[in-house]
């Protein structure tokens, strides 16, 4: 069934501490000895997988018949690119589908992929020039028609809110190697967004041949990436096989086997036992143990946007009261929340949205915990205990430790927070209609623009949607941020963040932390535009000749 203009991908990360990978922030890299991963640190490196500056080790060249074994924290929700709602989906799809551009996390820029160059024609139109040597895995040559059809599908079927900027009626084919992408609003970050997997390009004919049915296409997907689907055992594993006709550099491993292991301890144990080569999203509580293993390499990635607490106003009258919102934030001890969320990792933030590792970090907050003032604000508000009872949601299999801490802190000022653990789809259903009064949210993009949309009441499915005094002023600031040039963007984002602080709309707790670990003799893990780790070019390190 088609789902238009739905914000599910944003909301998939609400209340989640493990769905999305960190992006573009400070990267702490730790391993064992000098030959297999000595201590190192970097900031936003594009390839975080090389454990040490060792000239005696170089990435293996050529190809092999070997299998790369990867432990993931969940099963793909779908391998139809527009339905990417978790990291496993993205890891799989990024191996099978190419995008118009690729994100370089080291330079914080996009680089050519299926598109060789691009230019902004006017505020609402961009032209992209396409490669003319790309073939899909069904043998068909990629043309501009495939690009337009894929973008149309991203609008019709996607679970991602970024389609809100796309205007399919203004997208057109110039010729086989040139397309025009039209926007519904000024959005100067377009190239960065197109580097995300849910704007992957696939065969229009293959999609048409299955009646444009995304569920059927997901079983036999046809992309242009370095890998193809080999097999999928539901609940257990998924295997990809190398596409030897790939237009780009061939990957080293013939197969990639993804094992679905929901327990982070079990994932780490499998890595230490040598049963897998990579374990994604391990628990922060396991980092020190794995760091002590010289054969492993641990990458602790602090996400640059962070872990904000958002207050949903549009369907919660008591939260439309600024006194109540202020009381909630004054009740919070961010250091305790950070400790509970990440076991001592993570950097406490003093901003409404961004983490300190973000290039757009803006220290908009000056308040500290003040329980007595918070109690007085609640007393003065006049709301009943029933009005001040809220329900928040956690996704099955994810930690609620930070939520329990928040619940205890709010109880001190007379606010009741109930925590319900549900399946992701149930949580999203509540989110879409603004039925999560208080929730944690993570951003999965180095850019902060998507977080600004949370507060925009003009977006029908925006779960936060600020309503109240100054609403039009907020909209104007958000519009200015979307339209800002590179030189203007920091100040434009700072203005929105200050407004959100001044009106007690959201407060960022800390930088989000996602640790990954892998064998120290591997290199080639890279982060995409949403900074989800991709592995299509992982290779072993070998002795230099």
C-alpha positions as a printed NumPy array, in Angstrom:
array([[  0.   ,   0.   ,   0.   ],
       [  1.286,   3.432,  -0.862],
       [  2.202,   5.66 ,   2.025],
       [  2.694,   9.301,   1.11 ],
       [  4.489,  11.944,   3.08 ],
       [  4.929,   9.906,   6.2  ],
       [  7.493,  10.674,   8.834],
       [  8.125,   7.136,   9.903],
       [ 11.854,   7.191,   9.45 ],
       [ 12.253,  10.081,  11.823],
       [  9.919,   8.488,  14.226],
       [ 11.619,   5.134,  13.995],
       [ 14.356,   6.681,  16.038],
       [ 12.069,   8.194,  18.68 ],
       [ 12.709,   6.663,  22.069],
       [ 15.393,   4.512,  20.496],
       [ 18.928,   4.245,  21.668],
       [ 20.052,   1.695,  19.13 ],
       [ 18.222,   2.146,  15.86 ],
       [ 20.442,   4.719,  14.2  ],
       [ 24.171,   5.149,  13.939],
       [ 26.061,   8.26 ,  14.889],
       [ 26.954,  10.855,  12.363],
       [ 29.794,  13.164,  11.642],
       [ 30.788,  13.767,  15.194],
       [ 33.697,  12.837,  17.425],
       [ 34.909,   9.335,  16.861],
       [ 36.809,   7.516,  19.546],
       [ 38.687,   4.563,  18.153],
       [ 40.204,   1.969,  20.414],
       [ 41.835,  -1.355,  19.895],
       [ 44.74 ,  -3.436,  20.99 ],
       [ 48.431,  -3.306,  20.169],
       [ 50.136,  -1.237,  17.513],
       [ 49.773,  -3.864,  14.837],
       [ 46.144,  -4.564,  15.468],
       [ 44.502,  -1.446,  16.775],
       [ 46.366,   0.826,  19.122],
       [ 44.483,   3.704,  20.751],
       [ 43.574,   6.511,  18.391],
       [ 40.992,   9.232,  18.03 ],
       [ 39.604,  11.223,  15.154],
       [ 36.814,  13.642,  14.404],
       [ 34.386,  12.678,  11.686],
       [ 36.68 ,  10.403,   9.705],
       [ 35.278,   8.904,   6.552],
       [ 36.914,   5.51 ,   7.064],
       [ 37.011,   4.801,  10.76 ],
       [ 38.133,   1.244,  10.373],
       [ 41.895,   1.493,  10.009],
       [ 43.072,   0.848,  13.555],
       [ 46.551,   2.267,  13.363],
       [ 48.864,   4.346,  11.213],
       [ 50.992,   1.391,  10.188],
       [ 52.666,   1.605,   6.798],
       [ 53.425,  -2.114,   6.917],
       [ 49.717,  -2.889,   6.539],
       [ 47.65 ,  -2.062,   3.461],
       [ 44.16 ,  -3.025,   2.253],
       [ 44.108,  -6.235,   0.252],
       [ 43.663,  -5.766,  -3.471],
       [ 41.533,  -7.7  ,  -5.912],
       [ 38.751, -10.069,  -4.96 ],
       [ 38.322, -13.309,  -3.057],
       [ 35.824, -16.132,  -2.65 ],
       [ 35.567, -15.48 ,   1.092],
       [ 32.575, -14.469,   3.213],
       [ 32.375, -11.38 ,   5.445],
       [ 30.32 , -12.272,   8.532],
       [ 28.363,  -9.452,  10.169],
       [ 26.279,  -9.474,  13.354],
       [ 23.397,  -6.986,  13.337],
       [ 20.977,  -5.951,  16.052],
       [ 17.896,  -6.715,  14.003],
       [ 16.446,  -7.971,  10.774],
       [ 15.813,  -5.659,   7.822],
       [ 12.325,  -4.227,   7.902],
       [ 12.485,  -4.394,   4.116],
       [ 15.082,  -4.345,   1.37 ],
       [ 12.961,  -2.009,  -0.703],
       [ 15.107,   1.138,  -0.332],
       [ 12.253,   3.501,   0.456],
       [ 11.264,   1.39 ,   3.467],
       [ 14.573,   1.703,   5.305],
       [ 13.656,   2.131,   8.969],
       [ 16.588,   0.515,  10.738],
       [ 20.316,   0.209,  10.367],
       [ 20.263,  -3.372,   9.123],
       [ 17.991,  -2.395,   6.249],
       [ 20.4  ,   0.374,   5.36 ],
       [ 23.495,  -1.846,   5.559],
       [ 21.918,  -4.376,   3.229],
       [ 20.445,  -1.859,   0.804],
       [ 23.648,   0.197,   0.598],
       [ 25.384,  -2.918,  -0.757],
       [ 22.694,  -3.533,  -3.379],
       [ 21.68 ,  -0.057,  -4.519],
       [ 23.636,   3.014,  -5.563],
       [ 22.605,   6.622,  -5.004],
       [ 23.209,   9.675,  -7.169],
       [ 25.937,  10.869,  -4.811],
       [ 27.955,   9.458,  -1.907],
       [ 28.721,  11.088,   1.384],
       [ 32.344,  11.661,   2.374],
       [ 32.299,  11.793,   6.154],
       [ 35.869,  13.029,   6.314],
       [ 35.28 ,  16.154,   4.216],
       [ 31.567,  16.51 ,   5.096],
       [ 30.756,  16.791,   1.409],
       [ 29.094,  14.678,  -1.237],
       [ 30.982,  13.007,  -4.053],
       [ 29.869,  11.637,  -7.433],
       [ 28.33 ,   8.185,  -7.646],
       [ 25.653,   7.543, -10.273],
       [ 25.717,  11.285, -10.964],
       [ 28.982,  12.782, -12.164],
       [ 28.051,  16.413, -11.537],
       [ 25.128,  18.627, -10.527],
       [ 24.115,  22.257, -10.402],
       [ 21.338,  24.337,  -8.888],
       [ 19.426,  25.965, -11.748],
       [ 17.174,  28.097,  -9.548],
       [ 15.719,  27.966,  -6.033],
       [ 13.505,  24.97 ,  -6.827],
       [ 15.335,  23.066,  -9.572],
       [ 18.582,  21.082,  -9.774],
       [ 20.121,  19.353, -12.773],
       [ 22.122,  16.117, -12.391],
       [ 24.388,  14.568, -15.019],
       [ 24.399,  10.754, -14.946],
       [ 27.041,   8.145, -15.701],
       [ 26.499,   6.382, -19.009],
       [ 28.173,   3.077, -18.08 ],
       [ 25.889,   1.788, -15.323],
       [ 23.961,  -1.475, -15.678],
       [ 21.447,  -3.008, -13.302],
       [ 21.803,  -6.557, -12.083],
       [ 19.175,  -7.646, -14.656],
       [ 21.491,  -6.473, -17.44 ],
       [ 19.564,  -3.321, -18.322],
       [ 21.413,  -0.027, -18.747],
       [ 20.489,   2.746, -16.322],
       [ 18.916,   5.817, -17.88 ],
       [ 17.392,   9.051, -16.678],
       [ 13.979,   7.351, -16.724],
       [ 15.133,   5.006, -13.949],
       [ 16.227,   7.962, -11.844],
       [ 12.893,   9.753, -12.184],
       [ 10.946,   6.554, -11.502],
       [ 13.016,   5.867,  -8.39 ],
       [ 12.44 ,   9.392,  -7.075],
       [  8.721,   9.038,  -7.764],
       [  8.741,   5.814,  -5.762],
       [ 10.523,   7.58 ,  -2.919],
       [  7.605,  10.009,  -2.858],
       [  4.854,   7.407,  -3.201],
       [  6.169,   4.653,  -0.994],
       [  8.747,   6.059,   1.365],
       [  8.616,   5.966,   5.118],
       [ 10.961,   8.923,   5.159],
       [  9.924,  12.53 ,   5.689],
       [ 12.457,  14.059,   3.347],
       [ 10.077,  13.518,   0.463],
       [  8.323,  16.603,   1.751],
       [ 10.779,  18.686,  -0.274],
       [ 10.246,  16.695,  -3.501],
       [  7.81 ,  17.853,  -6.184],
       [  7.378,  14.903,  -8.582],
       [  5.5  ,  17.075, -11.082],
       [  8.637,  19.216, -11.448],
       [ 11.021,  16.267, -11.93 ],
       [ 11.775,  15.518, -15.565],
       [ 14.043,  13.777, -18.04 ],
       [ 16.242,  16.034, -20.154],
       [ 17.883,  13.152, -22.025],
       [ 19.298,   9.731, -21.118],
       [ 22.047,  11.229, -18.966],
       [ 20.427,  14.361, -17.546],
       [ 17.554,  14.838, -15.111],
       [ 15.881,  17.81 , -13.465],
       [ 14.848,  17.381,  -9.829],
       [ 12.128,  19.787,  -8.734],
       [ 11.407,  20.841,  -5.173],
       [  8.275,  21.95 ,  -3.392],
       [ 10.273,  24.363,  -1.254],
       [ 13.72 ,  25.882,  -1.192],
       [ 16.063,  23.264,   0.202],
       [ 19.719,  23.98 ,  -0.391],
       [ 20.901,  20.726,   1.191],
       [ 19.487,  18.597,  -1.602],
       [ 22.73 ,  16.845,  -2.667],
       [ 23.438,  15.725,   0.896],
       [ 19.986,  14.217,   1.198],
       [ 20.287,  12.342,  -2.096],
       [ 23.226,  10.444,  -0.66 ],
       [ 20.841,   8.577,   1.657],
       [ 19.914,   5.   ,   0.795],
       [ 16.192,   5.644,   0.567],
       [ 16.918,   7.69 ,  -2.547],
       [ 18.632,   4.717,  -4.141],
       [ 18.157,   4.214,  -7.854],
       [ 16.673,   0.945,  -9.068],
       [ 15.383,  -0.54 , -12.321],
       [ 12.09 ,   1.067, -13.314],
       [ 11.282,  -1.867, -15.606],
       [ 11.865,  -4.44 , -12.88 ],
       [  9.577,  -2.479, -10.591],
       [  6.91 ,  -2.236, -13.295],
       [  7.218,  -5.968, -14.021],
       [  6.032,  -6.748, -10.487],
       [  3.139,  -4.307, -10.75 ],
       [  4.957,  -1.59 ,  -8.771],
       [  4.464,  -3.773,  -5.701],
       [  7.17 ,  -2.896,  -3.21 ],
       [  6.76 ,  -6.139,  -1.245],
       [  7.298,  -8.312,  -4.333],
       [ 10.204,  -6.158,  -5.53 ],
       [ 11.877,  -6.497,  -2.13 ],
       [ 12.033, -10.28 ,  -2.599],
       [ 13.862,  -9.952,  -5.932],
       [ 15.392,  -6.47 ,  -5.939],
       [ 17.186,  -5.07 ,  -8.972],
       [ 19.746,  -2.368,  -8.29 ],
       [ 23.158,  -1.366,  -9.621],
       [ 25.19 ,  -1.901,  -6.455],
       [ 28.237,  -4.07 ,  -5.792],
       [ 26.133,  -6.917,  -4.321],
       [ 22.956,  -8.875,  -5.088],
       [ 20.563, -10.796,  -2.857],
       [ 21.559, -14.453,  -2.544],
       [ 19.238, -15.724,   0.194],
       [ 17.174, -14.58 ,   3.172],
       [ 16.268, -16.854,   6.052],
       [ 13.665, -14.929,   8.019],
       [ 14.637, -14.416,  11.633],
       [ 18.123, -15.834,  11.148],
       [ 20.335, -14.401,   8.417],
       [ 20.596, -12.789,   5.003],
       [ 23.351, -13.38 ,   2.441],
       [ 24.515, -11.158,  -0.421],
       [ 26.677, -12.232,  -3.358],
       [ 29.095,  -9.996,  -5.258],
       [ 27.882,  -8.394,  -8.478],
       [ 30.848,  -9.149, -10.742],
       [ 29.439,  -6.821, -13.415],
       [ 29.462,  -3.829, -11.074],
       [ 30.389,  -0.559, -12.8  ],
       [ 32.67 ,   0.531,  -9.963],
       [ 35.46 ,  -1.111,  -7.984],
       [ 34.592,  -4.701,  -7.178],
       [ 34.319,  -5.543,  -3.484],
       [ 36.831,  -7.945,  -1.976],
       [ 34.43 , -10.436,  -0.399],
       [ 32.284, -12.616,  -2.616],
       [ 29.643, -12.98 ,   0.09 ],
       [ 28.377, -10.915,   2.997],
       [ 26.405, -12.862,   5.587],
       [ 24.281, -10.801,   7.99 ],
       [ 23.308, -12.617,  11.18 ],
       [ 20.401, -11.216,  13.2  ],
       [ 21.381, -11.233,  16.878],
       [ 19.153,  -8.984,  18.974],
       [ 21.113,  -9.301,  22.243],
       [ 24.149,  -6.935,  22.27 ],
       [ 26.022,  -9.231,  24.651],
       [ 25.504, -12.14 ,  22.292],
       [ 26.749, -10.044,  19.37 ],
       [ 29.905,  -9.126,  21.258],
       [ 30.429, -12.732,  22.336],
       [ 30.109, -13.909,  18.744],
       [ 32.782, -11.411,  17.713],
       [ 35.16 , -12.428,  20.489],
       [ 34.643, -16.092,  19.651],
       [ 35.503, -15.46 ,  16.009],
       [ 32.043, -16.464,  14.789],
       [ 31.586, -13.077,  13.096],
       [ 33.974, -10.448,  11.778],
       [ 31.925,  -7.342,  12.625],
       [ 29.447,  -6.653,  15.435],
       [ 27.391,  -3.494,  15.055],
       [ 25.814,  -1.509,  17.852],
       [ 27.286,  -3.243,  20.839],
       [ 26.378,  -2.082,  24.325],
       [ 28.413,   0.757,  25.835],
       [ 28.757,  -1.466,  28.899],
       [ 30.869,  -3.867,  26.789],
       [ 33.264,  -1.347,  25.313],
       [ 36.048,  -1.659,  27.896],
       [ 35.982,  -5.451,  27.748],
       [ 36.318,  -5.471,  23.974],
       [ 38.992,  -2.777,  24.03 ],
       [ 41.142,  -5.11 ,  26.122],
       [ 41.129,  -7.67 ,  23.295],
       [ 44.112,  -6.971,  21.019],
       [ 42.489,  -8.806,  18.134],
       [ 39.51 ,  -6.448,  18.023],
       [ 38.949,  -2.848,  17.069],
       [ 36.301,  -0.748,  18.829],
       [ 34.818,   2.393,  17.358],
       [ 32.786,   4.561,  19.744],
       [ 30.971,   7.11 ,  17.629],
       [ 29.361,  10.174,  19.228],
       [ 26.523,  11.368,  17.05 ],
       [ 26.633,  15.063,  16.412],
       [ 22.948,  15.931,  16.689],
       [ 22.257,  14.145,  19.883],
       [ 19.418,  12.869,  22.051],
       [ 16.796,  15.596,  22.489],
       [ 13.729,  15.39 ,  24.712],
       [ 10.792,  16.721,  22.731],
       [  7.439,  17.827,  24.121],
       [  4.442,  17.204,  21.887],
       [  1.929,  19.998,  22.113],
       [ -0.641,  19.653,  19.37 ],
       [ -2.732,  17.017,  21.186],
       [ -1.651,  17.684,  24.758],
       [ -3.177,  20.887,  26.2  ],
       [ -1.121,  20.889,  29.396],
       [  2.095,  20.919,  27.356],
       [  0.862,  23.98 ,  25.505],
       [  1.416,  25.752,  28.818],
       [  4.935,  27.185,  28.775],
       [  5.133,  26.982,  32.57 ],
       [  4.673,  23.203,  32.409],
       [  7.284,  22.835,  29.694],
       [  9.747,  24.941,  31.665],
       [  9.087,  22.903,  34.802],
       [  9.846,  19.676,  32.956],
       [ 13.211,  20.919,  31.763],
       [ 14.121,  22.358,  35.164],
       [ 13.413,  18.944,  36.706],
       [ 16.014,  17.246,  34.501],
       [ 19.534,  16.293,  35.52 ],
       [ 21.162,  15.75 ,  32.128],
       [ 24.294,  14.157,  33.566],
       [ 22.235,  11.4  ,  35.181],
       [ 20.274,  10.843,  31.977],
       [ 23.5  ,  10.597,  29.981],
       [ 24.951,   8.095,  32.441],
       [ 21.822,   5.961,  32.273],
       [ 21.676,   6.066,  28.486],
       [ 25.295,   5.33 ,  27.663],
       [ 27.049,   3.917,  30.744],
       [ 29.354,   6.874,  31.165],
       [ 29.888,   7.612,  27.493],
       [ 28.37 ,  10.611,  25.759],
       [ 28.912,  14.334,  26.218],
       [ 26.225,  16.366,  27.972],
       [ 24.773,  19.08 ,  25.747],
       [ 23.563,  22.599,  26.51 ],
       [ 21.499,  23.083,  23.397],
       [ 17.936,  22.525,  22.314],
       [ 18.82 ,  20.109,  19.481],
       [ 22.497,  19.614,  18.683],
       [ 25.232,  17.683,  20.419],
       [ 28.632,  19.195,  21.12 ],
       [ 30.229,  17.189,  18.317],
       [ 27.962,  18.81 ,  15.737],
       [ 29.346,  21.473,  13.397],
       [ 26.067,  23.271,  14.169],
       [ 26.325,  23.023,  17.93 ],
       [ 24.877,  26.164,  19.478],
       [ 24.894,  26.586,  23.241],
       [ 21.451,  28.058,  23.617],
       [ 20.728,  26.95 ,  27.191],
       [ 21.781,  28.519,  30.455],
       [ 19.446,  26.724,  32.88 ],
       [ 20.42 ,  23.994,  35.357],
       [ 18.314,  21.596,  37.372],
       [ 16.085,  23.5  ,  39.807],
       [ 13.498,  21.177,  41.333],
       [ 11.991,  23.738,  43.728],
       [ 11.334,  26.267,  40.949],
       [  9.904,  23.468,  38.823],
       [  7.512,  22.476,  41.638],
       [  6.327,  26.069,  41.971],
       [  5.733,  26.356,  38.225],
       [  3.607,  23.206,  38.321],
       [  1.648,  24.507,  41.322],
       [  1.034,  27.83 ,  39.603],
       [ -0.111,  26.162,  36.379],
       [ -3.338,  24.865,  37.88 ],
       [ -3.32 ,  21.596,  35.937],
       [ -4.655,  18.478,  37.664],
       [ -2.699,  15.281,  38.302],
       [ -4.586,  13.661,  35.42 ],
       [ -3.554,  16.47 ,  33.084],
       [  0.055,  15.937,  34.102],
       [  0.082,  12.17 ,  33.478],
       [  1.775,  11.249,  30.211],
       [  2.605,   8.027,  28.353],
       [  5.822,   7.503,  26.458],
       [  6.834,   4.533,  24.345],
       [  9.897,   2.363,  24.027],
       [ 10.543,  -0.12 ,  21.256],
       [ 10.812,  -3.81 ,  22.129],
       [ 14.371,  -4.929,  22.763],
       [ 15.737,  -1.485,  23.578],
       [ 16.896,  -0.131,  26.908],
       [ 14.546,   2.01 ,  28.954],
       [ 17.129,   2.949,  31.6  ],
       [ 17.206,   6.613,  30.589],
       [ 13.419,   6.732,  30.492],
       [ 13.223,   5.338,  34.015],
       [ 15.58 ,   8.092,  35.196],
       [ 13.431,  10.734,  33.496],
       [ 10.327,   9.188,  35.054],
       [ 11.858,   9.485,  38.529],
       [ 12.96 ,  13.081,  37.938],
       [  9.518,  14.141,  36.749],
       [  7.854,  12.379,  39.687],
       [  9.697,  14.775,  42.012],
       [  7.659,  17.682,  40.634],
       [  4.307,  15.881,  40.487],
       [  4.366,  14.659,  36.876],
       [  3.617,  11.008,  36.126],
       [  5.364,   9.391,  33.161],
       [  4.177,   5.942,  32.127],
       [  6.471,   3.856,  29.932],
       [  4.995,   1.335,  27.491],
       [  7.175,  -1.084,  25.537],
       [  5.664,  -1.887,  22.164],
       [  6.554,  -2.979,  18.659],
       [  7.984,  -0.325,  16.367],
       [  4.841,  -0.141,  14.23 ],
       [  2.68 ,   0.543,  17.276],
       [  5.002,   3.277,  18.473],
       [  4.949,   4.872,  15.03 ],
       [  1.167,   4.839,  14.904],
       [  1.099,   6.88 ,  18.094],
       [  3.832,   9.172,  16.813],
       [  2.139,  10.011,  13.538],
       [ -0.881,  11.442,  15.3  ],
       [  1.012,  13.261,  18.027],
       [  0.254,  10.804,  20.828],
       [  3.684,  10.723,  22.427],
       [  3.588,  13.726,  24.791],
       [  7.183,  13.323,  25.994],
       [  9.747,  11.407,  24.01 ],
       [ 13.399,  11.016,  23.194],
       [ 14.431,  11.384,  19.59 ],
       [ 17.636,  10.904,  17.673],
       [ 18.707,  12.342,  14.377],
       [ 20.687,  10.209,  11.945],
       [ 22.064,  12.966,   9.746],
       [ 25.047,  15.267,  10.175],
       [ 22.733,  18.121,   9.198],
       [ 20.284,  19.356,  11.819],
       [ 17.539,  20.392,   9.379],
       [ 15.393,  17.309,   9.886],
       [ 15.23 ,  17.947,  13.618],
       [ 13.88 ,  21.418,  12.974],
       [ 10.95 ,  19.868,  11.144],
       [  9.841,  18.106,  14.307],
       [  8.441,  21.373,  15.62 ],
       [  6.782,  22.491,  12.357],
       [  2.982,  22.336,  12.631],
       [  2.662,  22.826,   8.862],
       [  3.837,  19.244,   8.4  ],
       [  0.781,  17.068,   8.88 ],
       [  2.593,  14.137,  10.423],
       [  5.134,  16.084,  12.456],
       [  4.851,  14.43 ,  15.825],
       [  6.093,  17.353,  17.899],
       [  4.445,  20.242,  16.069],
       [  4.787,  23.335,  18.217],
       [  1.5  ,  25.209,  18.535],
       [  1.135,  28.458,  20.38 ],
       [  2.441,  31.973,  20.584],
       [  5.062,  32.797,  17.983],
       [  4.227,  29.858,  15.738],
       [  4.508,  31.901,  12.547],
       [  7.834,  33.298,  13.724],
       [  9.127,  29.761,  14.189],
       [  7.969,  28.787,  10.701],
       [  9.832,  31.735,   9.209],
       [ 13.023,  30.75 ,  11.025],
       [ 12.717,  27.146,   9.831],
       [ 12.164,  28.292,   6.248],
       [ 15.252,  30.481,   6.468],
       [ 17.295,  27.537,   7.753],
       [ 16.175,  25.319,   4.88 ],
       [ 17.048,  27.999,   2.353],
       [ 20.34 ,  29.059,   3.93 ],
       [ 23.557,  28.986,   1.957],
       [ 26.61 ,  27.202,   3.32 ],
       [ 27.872,  30.484,   4.734],
       [ 24.532,  31.328,   6.338],
       [ 23.571,  27.908,   7.661],
       [ 25.184,  27.995,  11.099],
       [ 23.551,  31.291,  12.058],
       [ 20.214,  30.187,  10.605],
       [ 20.225,  26.94 ,  12.578],
       [ 21.377,  28.765,  15.699],
       [ 18.383,  31.106,  15.442],
       [ 15.939,  28.191,  15.37 ],
       [ 17.674,  26.445,  18.244],
       [ 17.572,  29.6  ,  20.364],
       [ 13.868,  30.015,  19.645],
       [ 13.185,  26.409,  20.685],
       [ 15.112,  27.028,  23.904],
       [ 13.346,  30.305,  24.641],
       [  9.967,  28.594,  24.325],
       [ 10.97 ,  25.414,  26.198],
       [ 10.111,  23.158,  23.267],
       [ 12.972,  20.669,  23.478],
       [ 16.282,  20.153,  25.219],
       [ 19.182,  18.003,  24.083],
       [ 20.549,  15.627,  26.696],
       [ 23.831,  14.549,  25.125],
       [ 25.619,  13.334,  22.051],
       [ 24.273,   9.94 ,  21.028],
       [ 26.757,   7.09 ,  21.319],
       [ 26.871,   3.999,  19.119],
       [ 29.809,   1.613,  19.55 ],
       [ 30.75 ,  -0.868,  16.835],
       [ 33.524,  -3.438,  16.864],
       [ 35.272,  -5.619,  14.311],
       [ 38.346,  -7.711,  13.73 ],
       [ 41.438,  -5.533,  13.898],
       [ 42.712,  -6.871,  10.587],
       [ 39.812,  -5.311,   8.649],
       [ 39.488,  -1.89 ,   7.069],
       [ 36.917,  -0.103,   4.925],
       [ 33.871,   0.66 ,   7.1  ],
       [ 32.492,   3.988,   5.88 ],
       [ 29.569,   6.183,   6.934],
       [ 26.909,   7.419,   4.55 ],
       [ 24.93 ,  10.677,   4.456],
       [ 22.971,   9.45 ,   7.451],
       [ 26.181,   8.158,   8.924],
       [ 25.019,   4.6  ,   9.077],
       [ 28.042,   2.322,   8.707],
       [ 28.374,   0.717,   5.29 ],
       [ 30.549,  -2.294,   4.601],
       [ 30.49 ,  -2.864,   0.844],
       [ 34.207,  -2.071,   0.579],
       [ 35.535,  -3.825,   3.68 ],
       [ 38.852,  -5.583,   3.056],
       [ 41.452,  -7.354,   5.171],
       [ 44.697,  -5.618,   6.026],
       [ 47.73 ,  -7.377,   4.605],
       [ 51.482,  -6.84 ,   4.755],
       [ 52.728,  -4.232,   2.316],
       [ 55.089,  -5.478,  -0.369]])
